[in-house]
Amino acid sequence: MKAHLDDCFIGPIKACWKIFEFNMYGESPAVQCLPIYLLNEHYVNFCAHQTVNEVLARQNVEKTQLTAWFDYNSVHNNGLGLTYWQFPQHYTWNAKVKSWHPRQWAKVIGRMYFVSPLKGEQFFLQLLLTIFENEKS
């Protein structure tokens, strides 16, 4: 018990930070995690009381950061030349409407989730997304 109490010691500087309710930890710049998945294999959030038909009937249930990245680049020319992981540096993801918009301020780093080489096609998709710059022909 004493060893545990000794390990929980809070020094005077940390105590002041806690008293004044300053943030103890922070990330600068912010990191935005980007999902990678194959067609129709993305995660869908739902409540326990919802039926499958109710979940599928929701607006934009198929729209994710990855599909919206493809959609944005197919319509707008200003996002061309940016890979999937570079996109959050210049654009912000609006989760309510599920779309990308030009970033006004703040620095953000995009990081793709890790995909094991054992995942096959999903792993190769990740490799392509690290080098593929969406271009119009």
Phi and psi restraints in degrees (value plus and minus 20) as a CYANA .aco file:
   2 LYS   PHI     -84.1   -44.1
   2 LYS   PSI     -57.9   -17.9
   3 ALA   PHI     -82.6   -42.6
   3 ALA   PSI     -57.9   -17.9
   4 HIS   PHI     -86.1   -46.1
   4 HIS   PSI     -62.6   -22.6
   5 LEU   PHI     -86.4   -46.4
   5 LEU   PSI     -56.0   -16.0
   6 ASP   PHI     -85.7   -45.7
   6 ASP   PSI     -55.2   -15.2
   7 ASP   PHI     -93.9   -53.9
   7 ASP   PSI     -38.5     1.5
   8 CYS   PHI    -114.5   -74.5
   8 CYS   PSI      -4.0    36.0
   9 PHE   PHI     -84.0   -44.0
   9 PHE   PSI     113.8   153.8
  10 ILE   PHI    -133.1   -93.1
  10 ILE   PSI     100.7   140.7
  11 GLY   PHI     -94.3   -54.3
  11 GLY   PSI     152.1   192.1
  12 PRO   PHI     -83.7   -43.7
  12 PRO   PSI     -55.6   -15.6
  13 ILE   PHI     -89.3   -49.3
  13 ILE   PSI     -65.7   -25.7
  14 LYS   PHI     -85.1   -45.1
  14 LYS   PSI     -55.1   -15.1
  15 ALA   PHI     -83.9   -43.9
  15 ALA   PSI     -61.8   -21.8
  16 CYS   PHI     -82.6   -42.6
  16 CYS   PSI     -62.9   -22.9
  17 TRP   PHI     -81.0   -41.0
  17 TRP   PSI     -60.2   -20.2
  18 LYS   PHI     -89.2   -49.2
  18 LYS   PSI     -59.5   -19.5
  19 ILE   PHI     -82.3   -42.3
  19 ILE   PSI     -64.1   -24.1
  20 PHE   PHI    -105.0   -65.0
  20 PHE   PSI     -16.3    23.7
  21 GLU   PHI      37.1    77.1
  21 GLU   PSI      18.8    58.8
  22 PHE   PHI     -96.6   -56.6
  22 PHE   PSI     135.7   175.7
  23 ASN   PHI     -84.7   -44.7
  23 ASN   PSI     113.7   153.7
  24 MET   PHI    -104.4   -64.4
  24 MET   PSI     -54.1   -14.1
  25 TYR   PHI    -156.6  -116.6
  25 TYR   PSI     132.1   172.1
  26 GLY   PHI    -182.8  -142.8
  26 GLY   PSI     138.1   178.1
  27 GLU   PHI    -134.9   -94.9
  27 GLU   PSI     109.2   149.2
  28 SER   PHI    -163.3  -123.3
  28 SER   PSI      97.3   137.3
  29 PRO   PHI     -95.7   -55.7
  29 PRO   PSI     145.6   185.6
  30 ALA   PHI     -87.8   -47.8
  30 ALA   PSI     133.4   173.4
  31 VAL   PHI    -137.2   -97.2
  31 VAL   PSI     107.3   147.3
  32 GLN   PHI    -128.6   -88.6
  32 GLN   PSI     101.2   141.2
  33 CYS   PHI    -102.0   -62.0
  33 CYS   PSI     114.2   154.2
  34 LEU   PHI    -134.4   -94.4
  34 LEU   PSI     102.9   142.9
  35 PRO   PHI     -94.5   -54.5
  35 PRO   PSI     131.6   171.6
  36 ILE   PHI    -151.1  -111.1
  36 ILE   PSI     107.4   147.4
  37 TYR   PHI    -177.1  -137.1
  37 TYR   PSI     143.4   183.4
  38 LEU   PHI    -109.0   -69.0
  38 LEU   PSI     150.8   190.8
  39 LEU   PHI     -75.3   -35.3
  39 LEU   PSI     109.5   149.5
  40 ASN   PHI      41.6    81.6
  40 ASN   PSI       6.2    46.2
  41 GLU   PHI    -141.4  -101.4
  41 GLU   PSI      -2.4    37.6
  42 HIS   PHI    -101.9   -61.9
  42 HIS   PSI     140.9   180.9
  43 TYR   PHI     -97.4   -57.4
  43 TYR   PSI     123.7   163.7
  44 VAL   PHI    -149.0  -109.0
  44 VAL   PSI     105.0   145.0
  45 ASN   PHI    -106.9   -66.9
  45 ASN   PSI     120.7   160.7
  46 PHE   PHI    -175.8  -135.8
  46 PHE   PSI     141.6   181.6
  47 CYS   PHI    -110.2   -70.2
  47 CYS   PSI     136.8   176.8
  48 ALA   PHI     -83.5   -43.5
  48 ALA   PSI     -49.5    -9.5
  49 HIS   PHI    -102.8   -62.8
  49 HIS   PSI     -28.4    11.6
  50 GLN   PHI    -101.8   -61.8
  50 GLN   PSI     124.3   164.3
  51 THR   PHI    -107.6   -67.6
  51 THR   PSI     147.5   187.5
  52 VAL   PHI     -81.7   -41.7
  52 VAL   PSI     -61.7   -21.7
  53 ASN   PHI     -83.6   -43.6
  53 ASN   PSI     -57.2   -17.2
  54 GLU   PHI     -85.6   -45.6
  54 GLU   PSI     -60.9   -20.9
  55 VAL   PHI     -86.1   -46.1
  55 VAL   PSI     -65.2   -25.2
  56 LEU   PHI     -90.5   -50.5
  56 LEU   PSI     -42.9    -2.9
  57 ALA   PHI    -100.5   -60.5
  57 ALA   PSI     -31.8     8.2
  58 ARG   PHI     -81.8   -41.8
  58 ARG   PSI     126.2   166.2
  59 GLN   PHI     -89.4   -49.4
  59 GLN   PSI     116.6   156.6
  60 ASN   PHI      42.8    82.8
  60 ASN   PSI       8.1    48.1
  61 VAL   PHI     -85.1   -45.1
  61 VAL   PSI     -47.9    -7.9
  62 GLU   PHI    -105.8   -65.8
  62 GLU   PSI     -29.8    10.2
  63 LYS   PHI    -107.1   -67.1
  63 LYS   PSI     106.5   146.5
  64 THR   PHI    -152.9  -112.9
  64 THR   PSI     160.0   200.0
  65 GLN   PHI     -81.1   -41.1
  65 GLN   PSI     -59.0   -19.0
  66 LEU   PHI     -89.3   -49.3
  66 LEU   PSI     -68.4   -28.4
  67 THR   PHI     -87.0   -47.0
  67 THR   PSI     -54.9   -14.9
  68 ALA   PHI     -88.0   -48.0
  68 ALA   PSI     -51.3   -11.3
  69 TRP   PHI     -83.7   -43.7
  69 TRP   PSI     -65.5   -25.5
  70 PHE   PHI     -83.2   -43.2
  70 PHE   PSI     -64.3   -24.3
  71 ASP   PHI     -82.3   -42.3
  71 ASP   PSI     -64.8   -24.8
  72 TYR   PHI     -80.7   -40.7
  72 TYR   PSI     -65.0   -25.0
  73 ASN   PHI     -92.1   -52.1
  73 ASN   PSI     -42.7    -2.7
  74 SER   PHI     -97.3   -57.3
  74 SER   PSI     -41.0    -1.0
  75 VAL   PHI    -122.0   -82.0
  75 VAL   PSI     -60.9   -20.9
  76 HIS   PHI    -126.3   -86.3
  76 HIS   PSI     121.8   161.8
  77 ASN   PHI    -106.9   -66.9
  77 ASN   PSI     -39.3     0.7
  78 ASN   PHI     -94.2   -54.2
  78 ASN   PSI     -33.6     6.4
  79 GLY   PHI    -116.0   -76.0
  79 GLY   PSI     -17.2    22.8
  80 LEU   PHI     -90.9   -50.9
  80 LEU   PSI     127.3   167.3
  81 GLY   PHI      69.3   109.3
  81 GLY   PSI     -18.3    21.7
  82 LEU   PHI    -128.9   -88.9
  82 LEU   PSI     109.0   149.0
  83 THR   PHI     -92.9   -52.9
  83 THR   PSI     149.8   189.8
  84 TYR   PHI     -78.2   -38.2
  84 TYR   PSI     -62.6   -22.6
  85 TRP   PHI     -96.5   -56.5
  85 TRP   PSI     -39.4     0.6
  86 GLN   PHI    -104.5   -64.5
  86 GLN   PSI     -40.3    -0.3
  87 PHE   PHI     -77.4   -37.4
  87 PHE   PSI     -62.8   -22.8
  88 PRO   PHI     -84.0   -44.0
  88 PRO   PSI     -35.9     4.1
  89 GLN   PHI     -88.1   -48.1
  89 GLN   PSI     -47.2    -7.2
  90 HIS   PHI    -137.4   -97.4
  90 HIS   PSI     -32.6     7.4
  91 TYR   PHI    -154.9  -114.9
  91 TYR   PSI     132.2   172.2
  92 THR   PHI    -134.7   -94.7
  92 THR   PSI     123.4   163.4
  93 TRP   PHI    -112.5   -72.5
  93 TRP   PSI     102.8   142.8
  94 ASN   PHI    -119.5   -79.5
  94 ASN   PSI      86.9   126.9
  95 ALA   PHI     -91.1   -51.1
  95 ALA   PSI     -45.9    -5.9
  96 LYS   PHI     -89.0   -49.0
  96 LYS   PSI     -64.3   -24.3
  97 VAL   PHI    -120.0   -80.0
  97 VAL   PSI     -23.4    16.6
  98 LYS   PHI      33.5    73.5
  98 LYS   PSI      42.1    82.1
  99 SER   PHI    -173.4  -133.4
  99 SER   PSI     139.0   179.0
 100 TRP   PHI    -112.4   -72.4
 100 TRP   PSI     121.5   161.5
 101 HIS   PHI    -154.5  -114.5
 101 HIS   PSI     129.3   169.3
 102 PRO   PHI     -76.5   -36.5
 102 PRO   PSI     116.7   156.7
 103 ARG   PHI     -95.9   -55.9
 103 ARG   PSI     113.3   153.3
 104 GLN   PHI    -112.3   -72.3
 104 GLN   PSI     -57.7   -17.7
 105 TRP   PHI    -178.2  -138.2
 105 TRP   PSI     156.6   196.6
 106 ALA   PHI      54.9    94.9
 106 ALA   PSI     127.1   167.1
 107 LYS   PHI    -122.4   -82.4
 107 LYS   PSI     113.2   153.2
 108 VAL   PHI    -156.7  -116.7
 108 VAL   PSI     122.9   162.9
 109 ILE   PHI    -130.8   -90.8
 109 ILE   PSI     113.3   153.3
 110 GLY   PHI    -113.5   -73.5
 110 GLY   PSI     112.8   152.8
 111 ARG   PHI    -151.3  -111.3
 111 ARG   PSI     105.6   145.6
 112 MET   PHI    -102.3   -62.3
 112 MET   PSI     124.0   164.0
 113 TYR   PHI     -81.6   -41.6
 113 TYR   PSI     129.3   169.3
 114 PHE   PHI     -89.7   -49.7
 114 PHE   PSI     117.9   157.9
 115 VAL   PHI    -146.0  -106.0
 115 VAL   PSI     105.2   145.2
 116 SER   PHI     -89.0   -49.0
 116 SER   PSI     123.9   163.9
 117 PRO   PHI     -79.6   -39.6
 117 PRO   PSI     -40.4    -0.4
 118 LEU   PHI     -90.3   -50.3
 118 LEU   PSI     -34.1     5.9
 119 LYS   PHI     -98.8   -58.8
 119 LYS   PSI     -24.7    15.3
 120 GLY   PHI      45.6    85.6
 120 GLY   PSI    -131.5   -91.5
 121 GLU   PHI     -78.5   -38.5
 121 GLU   PSI     -58.8   -18.8
 122 GLN   PHI     -84.4   -44.4
 122 GLN   PSI     -58.0   -18.0
 123 PHE   PHI     -83.8   -43.8
 123 PHE   PSI     -63.7   -23.7
 124 PHE   PHI     -88.8   -48.8
 124 PHE   PSI     -51.8   -11.8
 125 LEU   PHI     -82.3   -42.3
 125 LEU   PSI     -62.5   -22.5
 126 GLN   PHI     -80.8   -40.8
 126 GLN   PSI     -63.8   -23.8
 127 LEU   PHI     -80.4   -40.4
 127 LEU   PSI     -63.5   -23.5
 128 LEU   PHI     -83.7   -43.7
 128 LEU   PSI     -59.2   -19.2
 129 LEU   PHI     -88.7   -48.7
 129 LEU   PSI     -41.2    -1.2
 130 THR   PHI     -97.6   -57.6
 130 THR   PSI     -42.0    -2.0
 131 ILE   PHI    -137.6   -97.6
 131 ILE   PSI     -38.4     1.6
 132 PHE   PHI     -97.2   -57.2
 132 PHE   PSI     101.2   141.2
 133 GLU   PHI    -123.9   -83.9
 133 GLU   PSI      96.1   136.1
 134 ASN   PHI     -82.7   -42.7
 134 ASN   PSI      95.1   135.1
 135 GLU   PHI    -147.0  -107.0
 135 GLU   PSI     128.5   168.5
 136 LYS   PHI    -110.9   -70.9
 136 LYS   PSI     122.0   162.0
